[in-house]
Amino acid sequence: MISARCFTDIKAFAEATWPKVFVSRPMLGDIVRSTNSPTAELKVIRVTHSMKPTEEFLLPTPLLEVELGAQYHNSDDVPFRRGE
C-alpha cells in the first residue's frame, strides 16, 4: 500500500474525507472518490513525492501528496457529483 495525503482547495468539497492509502500510485487524470461521500469525486491534477515526518530516530516514510481538482461534465463549470 502507498501512503498519501489528498487535498483540494474546492470549497464544495471541504467536508469530504479522502483516501490515505492507494494500491498503486495515482496518475494524472485518475478519479478519486471520497471515503465519506460516495457521490463526491475529484480528478488527480498533481502528484508530489515527499517524505512523511517521523520521530527523531525513525527513518522517514515516503508519502505521495495528491492534489485533487474539479472534474467537469457537460460544459457546466461546477464540480461533478455522481448522481446529480
Buried (B, 14 or more C-beta within 10 A) or exposed (E): EBEBBBEBEBEEBEEBEBBEEBEEEBEEEBEBBBEEBEEBBBBBBEBEEEEEEEEEEEEEEEBBEBBBBBBEEEEEEEBBBEEE
